[in-house]
Amino acid sequence: MLSRTRIVIVVVLLLALAGGGFAWLRLDPPAATDTLTLYGDVDIREVRPAFNDSGHITRMAVQEGAVVKRGQLLATLDDTRYAAALAQAKAQMESARAVLAKLEAGSRPEEIAAAKATMDALEATYRNDAVNARRAVRLTTTGAGTTQQRDNAQAVYNAARQQYEAARQAWVLAVKGPRVEDIAAARATYQAAVAAVALAQREFDDTRLYAPSDGVVEDRILQPGDMASPSAPVFTIALPNPLWVRAYVPESDLGHVRPGMAAEVSTDSYPGHVYHGWIGYLSPTAEFTPKTVETPALRTALVYQLRVYVCDARGELRLGMPATVRIDFAAKPAKAPPGCVPGDAGH
């Protein structure tokens, strides 16, 4: 009987303690955590430059792993045809330039003088033939000359007059110089030749492939002797800046994070080393948990993609490397160090 009484007392005490604990939790709940830990992978951008023209590759200037700078020569094509086309276009341009310069300069003084001398000589002949024609007319009238002689003299006079008039017109044209329309046509021809040279130069330049950005060569897709085309990438180049960790925020924690917040990134490859970064992008739309982070319990949970941009001056982070992100809600907004891409880096 006594043991039963003790059992009842113990049960009552336990219930009292449980009720008190529940009331304490209701009145004074534990403080919410001020940090958020996420897991993701290192991500970077890649480019695959290709030639703007077709041809056989003659030289590959860099190997895998090479660090390249923007504008650095990467590869070349066989430029024999393009060099010949460029030389031809330049020769045609020089010819058109010479024609235009000749027309714009007008007639030379020597040409005008020669035209004037020819006109003066034919004028003297024309006037002498006019005198002979009048004399033949008088002789025919008095019977001293024949009709045939008169007609011959008149024909000679008419021919001399026409030759003089042609010479006079030639002298006038020499003084006036080329027509405005001829100069305009020559100028248009020259401009077309200049455009042809620019096109040929561009096609020749397209036989060289240059790095579009600073980066690291990951792969040589083609090799010397391969046929290149605008649709065939030659290299794969990793762009180390911007570099970010792609993670996913559960919907329940979405209200605690915002772009610009400071974040710390760590990896298993470099234990104890912390990379300082900031939230540069937060997706405005929800998505189902990606397979890389989903669990059976969260298979249908909604998450939001988040990117934490990191400056990696020592080049330790690699594409696809697992990383841990720690976000301190109480930390001040982060600022991108010099040399890093700020903000969302054009996501």
C-alpha positions as CSV (number, residue, x, y, z in Angstrom):
1,M,0.0,0.0,0.0
2,L,2.8,2.3,0.8
3,S,4.6,1.6,-2.4
4,R,1.5,2.5,-4.4
5,T,1.3,5.9,-2.5
6,R,4.9,6.6,-3.4
7,I,4.3,5.8,-7.1
8,V,1.4,8.2,-7.2
9,I,3.4,10.9,-5.6
10,V,6.2,10.4,-8.1
11,V,3.8,10.6,-11.0
12,V,2.2,13.7,-9.7
13,L,5.6,15.4,-9.3
14,L,6.6,14.4,-12.8
15,L,3.4,15.8,-14.3
16,A,4.0,19.0,-12.3
17,L,7.5,19.3,-13.6
18,A,6.3,18.7,-17.2
19,G,3.6,21.3,-16.9
20,G,6.1,23.8,-15.4
21,G,8.5,23.2,-18.2
22,F,5.8,23.7,-20.8
23,A,4.8,26.9,-19.3
24,W,8.4,28.1,-19.1
25,L,8.8,27.4,-22.8
26,R,5.6,29.2,-23.6
27,L,6.6,32.3,-21.6
28,D,10.3,32.3,-22.4
29,P,11.2,30.4,-25.6
30,P,14.9,29.8,-26.4
31,A,16.6,32.4,-28.6
32,A,16.7,31.7,-32.3
33,T,20.1,31.0,-33.8
34,D,21.8,34.0,-35.4
35,T,23.7,32.0,-38.0
36,L,22.8,29.9,-41.0
37,T,24.9,27.1,-42.5
38,L,24.4,26.0,-46.1
39,Y,26.2,23.4,-48.3
40,G,26.9,23.9,-52.0
41,D,29.5,23.7,-54.7
42,V,32.0,26.1,-56.2
43,D,30.9,27.4,-59.5
44,I,32.6,29.5,-62.2
45,R,31.9,30.6,-65.8
46,E,33.4,29.1,-68.9
47,V,33.9,30.3,-72.4
48,R,34.6,28.4,-75.6
49,P,36.1,30.7,-78.1
50,A,36.0,29.8,-81.8
51,F,37.4,31.3,-85.0
52,N,35.1,33.7,-87.0
53,D,36.2,32.0,-90.2
54,S,36.9,28.5,-91.6
55,G,40.2,26.9,-92.3
56,H,42.9,24.5,-91.1
57,I,44.6,25.3,-87.8
58,T,48.3,25.8,-88.2
59,R,49.3,26.7,-84.7
60,M,48.1,26.3,-81.1
61,A,49.9,28.8,-78.9
62,V,48.8,27.6,-75.4
63,Q,48.4,24.3,-73.6
64,E,46.0,23.1,-70.9
65,G,46.5,24.8,-67.6
66,A,48.0,27.9,-69.2
67,V,46.9,31.3,-67.6
68,V,45.9,33.6,-70.4
69,K,45.2,37.3,-70.5
70,R,42.5,39.1,-72.5
71,G,43.7,39.7,-76.1
72,Q,46.4,37.0,-75.9
73,L,47.0,35.0,-79.1
74,L,45.6,31.4,-78.7
75,A,45.7,29.9,-82.2
76,T,46.1,30.7,-85.9
77,L,44.6,29.4,-89.2
78,D,46.2,29.0,-92.6
79,D,46.0,32.6,-93.9
80,T,47.4,32.1,-97.5
81,R,44.1,32.8,-99.3
82,Y,43.2,35.7,-97.0
83,A,46.6,37.4,-97.3
84,A,46.3,37.2,-101.2
85,A,42.8,38.6,-101.1
86,L,44.0,41.4,-98.8
87,A,46.9,42.3,-101.2
88,Q,44.5,42.3,-104.2
89,A,42.0,44.6,-102.4
90,K,44.8,47.0,-101.4
91,A,46.0,47.2,-105.0
92,Q,42.5,48.0,-106.3
93,M,42.1,50.6,-103.7
94,E,45.4,52.3,-104.7
95,S,44.2,52.3,-108.4
96,A,40.9,53.9,-107.5
97,R,42.7,56.4,-105.3
98,A,44.9,57.4,-108.2
99,V,41.9,57.9,-110.6
100,L,40.1,60.0,-108.1
101,A,43.2,62.1,-107.4
102,K,43.7,62.7,-111.1
103,L,40.1,63.9,-111.6
104,E,40.2,66.1,-108.5
105,A,43.4,67.7,-109.6
106,G,41.9,68.7,-113.0
107,S,43.8,69.4,-116.2
108,R,47.5,70.1,-116.0
109,P,48.8,73.4,-117.4
110,E,50.7,71.6,-120.1
111,E,47.5,69.8,-121.2
112,I,45.7,73.2,-121.4
113,A,48.6,74.7,-123.4
114,A,48.7,71.8,-125.8
115,A,45.0,72.1,-126.4
116,K,45.3,75.8,-127.0
117,A,48.2,75.3,-129.5
118,T,46.2,72.7,-131.5
119,M,43.2,75.1,-131.6
120,D,45.3,78.0,-132.8
121,A,46.9,75.9,-135.5
122,L,43.6,74.7,-136.8
123,E,42.2,78.2,-136.6
124,A,45.0,79.5,-138.9
125,T,44.2,76.6,-141.4
126,Y,40.5,77.3,-141.2
127,R,40.9,81.0,-141.9
128,N,43.2,80.4,-144.8
129,D,40.8,77.9,-146.3
130,A,38.0,80.5,-145.9
131,V,40.0,82.9,-148.1
132,N,40.6,80.2,-150.7
133,A,36.9,79.4,-150.8
134,R,36.0,83.0,-151.4
135,R,38.6,83.4,-154.1
136,A,37.3,80.3,-155.9
137,V,33.8,81.7,-155.8
138,R,35.0,84.9,-157.5
139,L,36.9,83.0,-160.2
140,T,33.9,80.9,-161.0
141,T,31.8,84.0,-161.3
142,T,34.2,85.6,-163.8
143,G,34.7,82.4,-165.7
144,A,38.4,82.0,-164.6
145,G,37.6,79.1,-162.5
146,T,35.5,76.0,-162.8
147,T,32.6,74.9,-160.6
148,Q,34.6,71.8,-159.5
149,Q,37.4,74.0,-158.2
150,R,34.8,76.2,-156.3
151,D,33.2,73.1,-154.7
152,N,36.5,71.6,-153.7
153,A,37.6,74.8,-152.1
154,Q,34.3,75.1,-150.2
155,A,34.6,71.4,-149.0
156,V,38.2,72.0,-147.7
157,Y,37.0,75.1,-145.9
158,N,34.0,73.3,-144.2
159,A,36.3,70.5,-143.0
160,A,38.9,72.9,-141.6
161,R,36.1,74.8,-139.8
162,Q,34.8,71.6,-138.2
163,Q,38.3,70.6,-137.1
164,Y,38.9,74.0,-135.6
165,E,35.6,73.9,-133.7
166,A,36.4,70.4,-132.3
167,A,39.8,71.7,-131.1
168,R,38.2,74.8,-129.5
169,Q,35.8,72.6,-127.6
170,A,38.7,70.4,-126.4
171,W,40.5,73.5,-125.2
172,V,37.4,74.6,-123.3
173,L,37.0,71.2,-121.6
174,A,40.7,71.3,-120.7
175,V,40.2,74.6,-119.0
176,K,37.0,73.5,-117.1
177,G,38.5,70.2,-116.0
178,P,36.6,67.0,-115.2
179,R,32.8,67.0,-114.6
180,V,31.5,67.0,-111.1
181,E,29.6,63.7,-111.8
182,D,32.8,62.0,-112.9
183,I,34.5,63.0,-109.7
184,A,31.6,61.8,-107.6
185,A,31.6,58.4,-109.5
186,A,35.4,58.1,-108.9
187,R,35.0,58.9,-105.3
188,A,32.3,56.3,-104.8
189,T,34.5,53.7,-106.5
190,Y,37.4,54.6,-104.2
191,Q,35.1,54.3,-101.1
192,A,34.0,50.9,-102.3
193,A,37.6,49.9,-102.6
194,V,38.3,51.1,-99.1
195,A,35.4,49.0,-97.7
196,A,36.7,46.0,-99.6
197,V,40.1,46.4,-98.0
198,A,38.5,46.7,-94.5
199,L,36.5,43.5,-95.2
200,A,39.6,41.6,-96.5
201,Q,41.6,42.9,-93.4
202,R,38.9,41.6,-91.1
203,E,38.9,38.2,-92.8
204,F,42.6,38.1,-92.5
205,D,42.5,39.1,-88.8
206,D,39.9,36.4,-88.2
207,T,42.6,33.8,-88.9
208,R,43.9,34.7,-85.4
209,L,42.1,33.6,-82.3
210,Y,42.5,35.7,-79.2
211,A,41.5,35.1,-75.6
212,P,38.2,36.9,-74.9
213,S,38.9,37.3,-71.1
214,D,41.5,36.5,-68.5
215,G,41.3,32.8,-67.5
216,V,42.8,29.4,-67.4
217,V,42.8,27.0,-70.3
218,E,40.9,23.8,-69.3
219,D,40.8,21.9,-72.6
220,R,42.2,22.1,-76.1
221,I,39.2,20.8,-78.1
222,L,40.9,21.0,-81.5
223,Q,44.5,20.5,-82.6
224,P,46.8,21.7,-85.4
225,G,45.6,20.3,-88.7
226,D,41.9,20.2,-87.6
227,M,39.3,22.1,-89.7
228,A,38.0,25.0,-87.7
229,S,34.7,26.9,-88.2
230,P,32.7,29.5,-86.3
231,S,30.5,26.7,-84.9
232,A,33.5,24.6,-83.6
233,P,35.0,25.8,-80.3
234,V,38.8,25.5,-80.1
235,F,39.4,25.9,-76.3
236,T,37.5,25.7,-73.1
237,I,38.6,28.6,-70.8
238,A,37.6,28.9,-67.1
239,L,37.0,32.5,-65.9
240,P,38.2,32.7,-62.3
241,N,36.4,36.0,-61.7
242,P,33.6,36.0,-60.7
243,L,33.8,32.9,-58.6
244,W,30.9,31.9,-56.3
245,V,29.4,29.1,-54.2
246,R,26.0,27.9,-55.4
247,A,23.8,27.0,-52.4
248,Y,20.1,26.7,-51.7
249,V,18.2,28.5,-48.9
250,P,15.1,26.8,-47.4
251,E,11.9,28.8,-47.6
252,S,11.8,28.9,-43.8
253,D,15.2,30.8,-43.7
254,L,14.4,33.1,-46.7
255,G,13.4,36.0,-44.5
256,H,16.9,36.1,-42.8
257,V,19.1,36.5,-45.9
258,R,19.4,39.3,-48.4
259,P,21.9,40.3,-51.1
260,G,25.0,42.1,-49.7
261,M,25.2,40.1,-46.5
262,A,28.6,38.9,-45.4
263,A,29.4,35.2,-45.6
264,E,32.2,32.8,-44.8
265,V,33.2,29.9,-47.1
266,S,35.2,26.9,-46.1
267,T,36.2,23.6,-47.8
268,D,37.5,20.2,-46.9
269,S,40.5,20.7,-49.1
270,Y,41.9,23.5,-47.0
271,P,40.8,22.9,-43.4
272,G,40.9,25.9,-41.2
273,H,41.1,28.4,-44.1
274,V,38.1,30.7,-44.4
275,Y,37.2,32.6,-47.6
276,H,35.3,35.8,-47.0
277,G,32.5,36.6,-49.4
278,W,29.1,38.1,-49.7
279,I,25.7,37.2,-51.0
280,G,25.6,38.5,-54.5
281,Y,22.5,36.8,-55.9
282,L,19.3,35.5,-54.4
283,S,16.8,33.9,-56.8
284,P,13.4,35.6,-56.9
285,T,11.7,32.3,-57.7
286,A,11.3,29.1,-55.8
287,E,12.3,25.6,-57.0
288,F,12.2,22.1,-55.8
289,T,15.2,20.9,-53.9
290,P,18.0,20.0,-56.4
291,K,19.1,16.4,-56.5
292,T,22.5,17.4,-55.3
293,V,21.1,18.4,-51.9
294,E,17.7,16.6,-51.6
295,T,16.8,14.1,-49.0
296,P,13.7,11.9,-48.8
297,A,12.3,14.2,-46.1
298,L,12.9,17.3,-48.2
299,R,12.1,15.9,-51.6
300,T,9.2,18.3,-52.1
301,A,10.5,21.2,-50.1
302,L,10.9,24.5,-51.9
303,V,14.3,26.3,-51.8
304,Y,15.8,29.4,-53.4
305,Q,19.1,29.5,-55.2
306,L,21.8,31.7,-53.5
307,R,25.2,32.7,-54.7
308,V,28.0,33.7,-52.4
309,Y,30.7,35.4,-54.3
310,V,34.2,34.8,-53.1
311,C,37.6,36.4,-53.8
312,D,40.2,33.6,-54.2
313,A,43.5,35.4,-54.6
314,R,45.6,32.2,-54.3
315,G,43.5,30.2,-56.8
316,E,42.7,27.4,-54.4
317,L,39.0,26.9,-55.2
318,R,38.1,24.6,-58.1
319,L,34.9,24.1,-60.2
320,G,32.6,21.7,-58.4
321,M,34.5,21.7,-55.1
322,P,32.1,21.1,-52.2
323,A,31.9,24.1,-49.8
324,T,30.3,25.1,-46.6
325,V,28.7,28.5,-46.3
326,R,28.2,30.2,-42.9
327,I,26.0,33.3,-42.8
328,D,26.1,35.5,-39.7
329,F,22.8,37.5,-39.6
330,A,24.4,40.0,-37.2
331,A,27.4,40.8,-39.4
332,K,27.8,44.1,-41.3
333,P,27.3,44.1,-45.1
334,A,30.3,43.0,-46.9
335,K,32.3,45.0,-49.5
336,A,34.1,43.5,-52.4
337,P,37.9,43.8,-52.1
338,P,39.8,45.4,-55.0
339,G,40.0,43.2,-58.0
340,C,36.7,41.3,-57.2
341,V,33.5,41.7,-59.1
342,P,31.0,43.4,-56.9
343,G,27.3,42.9,-56.5
344,D,25.6,40.1,-58.6
345,A,28.5,40.1,-61.1
346,G,26.0,39.9,-63.9
347,H,24.6,36.6,-63.0
